[in-house]
């Protein structure tokens, strides 16, 4: 009997545990930022092939508003917590996966390797920016068909603001 795809739908929801909105002092104004993550959706996984055939890209949306009289460079560094484990569940069955900071999927996203988002915030403007992260299901996982999900994977981060003179602003 031939096995069918192990998962009709695999999805992962990241929970951003950053203290936002973040406000920072800027020259004659302030900067307020918010961060929202999206769901990373994996395609069907086929355990018969023995290799991963799902390579999704996820996004984290950062939006900052400045009341400053000068341009500001914004950098978010997002760290992925080590707990809970990176495994999606369907009942008692689990499918493990990995998250990466690069599209080649060579640098695992963890507590050391961060997803870093840098963009410029114009004078008295609101600027959205999108940061990407990448998923992969390792091959050779013999699991039954089902819908596998995981929610609440924690993300922490830091915010850095620099003025046009490349001076770090008070955060």
N, C-alpha and C positions, 0 to 999 in steps of 0.2 A: 504494500500500500504506500503510495507516494504521499509525503507530507505536504501540506499547504503552507503558505506563508505564515510565519509565526505570529505576526502582528498585523492586523488590518489597519490599525492606527496607533502610532506611538507618539506621545506628546509629552513635553516637559515645560513646566511653567516656573520661571525664575521669580523669586521674591527679592526685591531690592530692599535691603535693610539699611539703607543710608538715612541719615538724619536730614531729611529735606522737607520743605524747601530750605536751602542753605543760603544764608545771608553773609556777605562779607563787605567790609569797608572798602570803598574805592574812592578815588579822588573826587571829592564833592558829590558823593552819591553812594549807591549800594548795588550789589549784584544778588539776585535771587535765582536759584536753579532748582529744577525738579528732574527726576529720573524715573522713567517707566520702562520696564522690560516687556518683551513680547513672548509669546509661546513659541518654543522651538518644536516644529512638527517633523517627525521622522516619517518616511514612507514605509511601506510594507517591508518586512525583513524576512528573507528566505533562508532558513537554517540548512537547506539542502546544498546550497552553493558553497557553504563553509567560509564565505567572505562577506564583509559588510557591503551592502549595496545601497546604503542610505547615507547621504552626506549633506545634511541640511545646514542652512545658515540662519542664525538668530540675530535679533537686533536689540539694542538698548538705546532708547531715545532720551536725549538730554536736551533740555530747553532752559536757557538763561535769559534773564531780563536785567538790563543795566540802566541805572539812572545817572551813571557817571558821565563826566565831561570828557573822558578820554577813552581810547580803545583799550580793550583788555583781552589777554589771552587766557582761555579757560582750559584746564586739564583735569579730567576725571581719571582716576586709577581705580579700577574695579577688581576686587579680589574675590575669588570663589571659595567659600568655606569647605572644609573637608568633610563635614557632616551635614546632612545625611549622605550615605553612600550614593554614588551615581548609578542607580538601578531603577528602572521602571517596573512596576508590578502589575500583574493581572492575577488577582487572587493570590495563591501561594507561589506563583511562578514569577521569576525576575529575568529581565534582559538588562545587562550592563551596557554602559555607553561611556564615552569620554567627550570632554569639551576642550576646545583649543582656541588659542588667541590668534592663530594664523590660518589662512585659507588652505595652505598645504597640509594642515593638520599634523604639524611636527612639534609644536610647543603646547603642552597641556596647560590649560587654564587651572590654576590652583591658588594656594596661599602665597606663592612666590611669584609666579608668572601671572601678570595682570593684563586685563583688557584696558588699554589706555585710549582715551578719547581727548583730542586736542582740537580746539577751534578758536577763531577770533570773534570777539563780541564787539560790535561797533558802538560808537557813542550813542547813548540813550536809545538802545535797540533791544529787540527780542530776537534771539537766534536759536533755531533748533539745530541739533546735530544728531547723527545716528552712528553708533558704534556697532561693529559686527563681532560675533563669536561663532564658532563652528562646531558641529557635532559629528560623531562617528560611532557606529555600533561595531565593536570588534566581531569578527567572524567566529564560526564554530560554536555557536550557542544553540543547543538543541532544546528548544522550548515549544510548547503547544501554541496553536493559533489563539488569538485573543486580542483585546485592546489593552495595551500597556501604558500606564501614565505615572508621572511623579510630579508632585507639586511641592512648593515650599523650599526649593533649593536656594540657600541663602547667599546673597551677594553683599559684600561690604565695600566701602570705598573711601577715597579721600578726594578733596577738591583743592586745586591750587589755582590762584589767580595771579597774573603778572600784568603790570602796566606796560604802556608803550615803551618805557625806558627799561623794560625787562626787570623791573623791581617787583619782588614778591609782595603782594598786598596782604594786609591783615585779614586773617580768616577766623 
